[in-house]
């Protein structure tokens, strides 16, 4: 008992598959990345501790430097 697929049955399925294939890679682009570095004073290159480091354009993502001025 096989049923023949009609064009109007296949088109919504193809559109759904196309959208999944097109939109799925966007999820992988939203992965977080690790930013590391050392914050020093400009005058004497001393490590600065307790400094807030924020990503440019995003005030919710950031870190605070440790005793040696490092941020992870």
Backbone as a printed PyTorch tensor [residue, N CA C, xyz], in Angstrom:
tensor([[[ 0.8410, -1.1680,  0.0000],
         [ 0.0000,  0.0000,  0.0000],
         [ 0.8870,  1.2330,  0.0000]],

        [[ 1.3590,  1.6300, -1.1470],
         [ 2.1840,  2.8260, -1.2700],
         [ 1.3360,  3.9760, -1.7640]],

        [[ 1.6480,  5.1230, -1.2500],
         [ 0.9040,  6.3140, -1.6240],
         [ 1.7890,  7.1920, -2.4960]],

        [[ 1.3000,  7.6650, -3.5680],
         [ 2.0590,  8.5250, -4.4630],
         [ 2.0930,  9.9430, -3.8850]],

        [[ 3.3150, 10.5030, -3.8170],
         [ 3.4500, 11.8600, -3.2950],
         [ 3.0320, 12.8790, -4.3410]],

        [[ 2.2520, 13.8150, -3.8900],
         [ 1.8170, 14.8740, -4.7910],
         [ 2.6790, 16.1080, -4.5820]],

        [[ 2.7240, 16.9610, -5.5740],
         [ 3.5580, 18.1620, -5.5340],
         [ 3.2120, 19.0370, -4.3310]],

        [[ 1.9530, 19.1750, -4.0230],
         [ 1.5550, 20.0400, -2.9090],
         [ 1.9440, 19.4360, -1.5470]],

        [[ 2.1960, 18.1320, -1.4920],
         [ 2.6510, 17.4900, -0.2610],
         [ 4.1630, 17.6220, -0.0910]],

        [[ 4.8840, 17.6760, -1.1890],
         [ 6.3430, 17.6950, -1.1460],
         [ 6.8860, 19.0990, -0.8960]],

        [[ 6.2550, 20.1200, -1.4250],
         [ 6.7740, 21.4870, -1.3140],
         [ 6.9240, 21.9350,  0.1400]],

        [[ 5.9440, 21.7760,  1.0270],
         [ 6.1580, 22.1840,  2.4210],
         [ 7.3150, 21.4260,  3.0930]],

        [[ 7.4670, 20.1600,  2.7340],
         [ 8.5590, 19.3770,  3.2850],
         [ 9.9050, 19.9200,  2.8030]],

        [[10.0160, 20.2300,  1.5320],
         [11.2520, 20.7870,  0.9940],
         [11.5700, 22.1570,  1.5940]],

        [[10.5670, 22.9780,  1.7920],
         [10.7750, 24.2940,  2.4090],
         [11.2700, 24.1290,  3.8410]],

        [[10.7040, 23.2200,  4.5740],
         [11.1290, 22.9650,  5.9530],
         [12.5690, 22.4800,  6.0020]],

        [[12.9130, 21.5430,  5.1440],
         [14.2870, 21.0250,  5.1070],
         [15.2540, 22.1340,  4.7150]],

        [[14.8880, 22.9410,  3.7290],
         [15.7470, 24.0470,  3.3020],
         [15.9880, 25.0350,  4.4470]],

        [[14.9370, 25.4000,  5.1650],
         [15.0880, 26.3460,  6.2800],
         [15.9680, 25.7760,  7.3820]],

        [[15.8200, 24.5010,  7.6800],
         [16.6720, 23.8790,  8.6990],
         [18.1320, 23.8880,  8.2740]],

        [[18.3830, 23.5540,  7.0370],
         [19.7590, 23.5220,  6.5370],
         [20.3380, 24.9330,  6.4880]],

        [[19.5400, 25.9180,  6.1640],
         [20.0190, 27.2950,  6.0620],
         [20.2380, 27.9320,  7.4310]],

        [[19.4050, 27.6160,  8.4090],
         [19.4700, 28.2910,  9.7080],
         [20.3220, 27.5650, 10.7420]],

        [[20.5680, 26.2870, 10.5780],
         [21.3460, 25.5310, 11.5430],
         [22.7780, 26.0290, 11.7010]],

        [[23.4720, 26.4000, 10.6310],
         [24.8380, 26.9020, 10.8040],
         [24.9240, 28.1800, 11.6300]],

        [[23.8680, 28.9590, 11.6970],
         [23.8860, 30.1890, 12.4910],
         [24.0870, 29.8940, 13.9760]],

        [[23.6140, 28.7740, 14.4380],
         [23.7910, 28.4050, 15.8370],
         [25.2580, 28.1930, 16.1620]],

        [[26.0240, 27.6920, 15.2270],
         [27.4460, 27.4760, 15.4770],
         [28.2170, 28.7840, 15.4800]],

        [[27.7150, 29.8160, 14.8320],
         [28.3830, 31.1140, 14.8290],
         [28.2060, 31.8490, 16.1460]],

        [[27.2380, 31.4570, 16.9330],
         [26.9530, 32.1450, 18.1860],
         [27.7500, 31.5870, 19.3650]],

        [[28.7550, 30.8020, 19.0940],
         [29.5570, 30.2140, 20.1600],
         [30.3790, 31.2920, 20.8580]],

        [[30.5920, 31.1200, 22.1500],
         [31.3900, 32.0880, 22.8940],
         [32.8760, 31.8090, 22.6850]],

        [[33.6640, 32.8430, 22.7990],
         [35.1060, 32.7200, 22.6320],
         [35.7820, 33.2180, 23.8900]],

        [[36.9460, 32.6880, 24.1760],
         [37.6950, 33.0710, 25.3600],
         [38.6720, 34.1840, 24.9880]],

        [[38.6350, 35.2650, 25.7660],
         [39.5430, 36.3860, 25.5730],
         [40.4290, 36.4730, 26.8030]],

        [[41.7440, 36.4830, 26.5940],
         [42.6800, 36.5790, 27.7100],
         [43.6300, 37.7470, 27.4760]],

        [[44.2500, 38.2030, 28.5340],
         [45.2140, 39.2910, 28.3990],
         [45.6720, 39.7920, 29.7530]],

        [[46.5480, 40.7870, 29.7390],
         [47.0520, 41.3930, 30.9630],
         [46.8540, 42.8960, 30.8730]],

        [[46.2960, 43.4790, 31.9200],
         [46.0220, 44.9110, 31.9650],
         [47.1210, 45.5790, 32.7780]],

        [[47.7910, 46.5680, 32.1750],
         [48.8730, 47.2810, 32.8560],
         [48.6390, 48.7790, 32.7770]],

        [[49.2510, 49.5060, 33.7060],
         [49.1860, 50.9630, 33.7040],
         [50.0460, 51.4960, 32.5580]],

        [[49.5930, 52.5680, 31.9270],
         [50.3260, 53.0780, 30.7670],
         [51.6310, 53.7740, 31.1560]],

        [[51.7000, 54.3500, 32.3350],
         [52.8950, 55.0930, 32.7370],
         [54.0590, 54.2090, 33.1540]],

        [[53.7790, 53.1760, 33.9540],
         [54.8690, 52.3740, 34.4970],
         [54.7200, 50.8670, 34.2520]],

        [[53.7940, 50.4510, 33.4690],
         [53.5540, 49.0370, 33.1230],
         [53.3040, 48.1500, 34.3360]],

        [[52.7640, 48.7180, 35.4100],
         [52.3810, 47.9220, 36.5890],
         [51.0690, 47.2110, 36.3070]],

        [[50.9520, 45.9960, 36.8020],
         [49.7090, 45.2380, 36.6360],
         [48.5950, 45.8880, 37.4360]],

        [[47.4260, 46.0160, 36.8290],
         [46.2740, 46.6060, 37.5010],
         [45.3210, 45.4900, 37.9220]],

        [[44.9950, 45.4560, 39.2100],
         [44.1020, 44.4180, 39.7110],
         [42.7090, 44.9800, 39.9650]],

        [[41.7160, 44.1350, 39.7850],
         [40.3300, 44.5270, 40.0490],
         [39.7240, 45.4160, 38.9810]],

        [[40.2730, 45.4180, 37.7760],
         [39.7720, 46.2470, 36.6820],
         [38.6640, 45.4790, 35.9510]],

        [[37.5740, 46.1730, 35.6320],
         [36.5040, 45.5670, 34.8340],
         [36.8900, 45.6270, 33.3640]],

        [[36.8220, 44.4910, 32.6980],
         [37.1140, 44.4080, 31.2650],
         [35.8290, 43.9700, 30.5760]],

        [[35.2960, 44.8220, 29.7000],
         [34.0530, 44.5180, 28.9980],
         [34.3130, 44.4260, 27.5050]],

        [[33.5910, 43.5400, 26.8450],
         [33.6830, 43.4410, 25.3940],
         [33.0420, 44.6710, 24.7770]],

        [[33.6830, 45.2110, 23.7700],
         [33.1870, 46.4100, 23.1130],
         [31.8260, 46.1170, 22.4730]],

        [[30.8550, 46.9650, 22.7550],
         [29.5290, 46.7950, 22.1920],
         [28.6290, 45.8480, 22.9690]],

        [[29.1210, 45.2710, 24.0650],
         [28.3140, 44.3420, 24.8520],
         [28.6480, 44.5390, 26.3190]],

        [[27.8020, 45.2440, 27.0370],
         [28.0950, 45.5560, 28.4330],
         [27.8010, 44.3950, 29.3800]],

        [[27.3170, 43.2660, 28.8700],
         [27.0120, 42.1300, 29.7400],
         [28.0940, 41.0600, 29.7340]],

        [[29.0220, 41.1250, 28.8120],
         [30.0890, 40.1190, 28.7290],
         [31.3990, 40.7690, 29.1310]],

        [[32.0560, 40.1760, 30.1120],
         [33.3330, 40.7320, 30.5380],
         [33.9580, 39.9190, 31.6520]],

        [[35.0030, 40.4970, 32.2530],
         [35.7390, 39.8270, 33.3240],
         [36.3520, 40.8820, 34.2260]],

        [[36.8920, 40.4270, 35.3590],
         [37.6150, 41.2910, 36.2960],
         [39.0310, 40.7460, 36.3930]],

        [[40.0090, 41.6530, 36.3940],
         [41.4090, 41.2060, 36.4540],
         [41.7610, 40.6780, 37.8310]],

        [[42.7330, 39.7680, 37.8610],
         [43.1980, 39.1690, 39.1210],
         [44.3530, 39.9940, 39.7090]],

        [[45.0580, 39.4430, 40.6980],
         [46.1320, 40.1740, 41.3710],
         [47.2980, 40.5270, 40.4560]],

        [[47.5050, 39.7580, 39.4100],
         [48.6080, 40.0300, 38.4760],
         [48.1340, 40.7940, 37.2300]],

        [[46.9220, 41.2850, 37.2510],
         [46.3900, 42.0480, 36.1250],
         [45.8720, 41.1880, 34.9840]],

        [[45.8230, 39.8890, 35.1720],
         [45.3640, 38.9880, 34.1160],
         [43.8520, 38.8440, 34.1140]],

        [[43.3160, 38.7160, 32.9160],
         [41.8670, 38.4710, 32.8150],
         [41.6510, 37.2330, 31.9690]],

        [[40.6980, 36.4010, 32.4140],
         [40.3760, 35.1740, 31.6940],
         [38.9010, 35.0480, 31.5410]]])
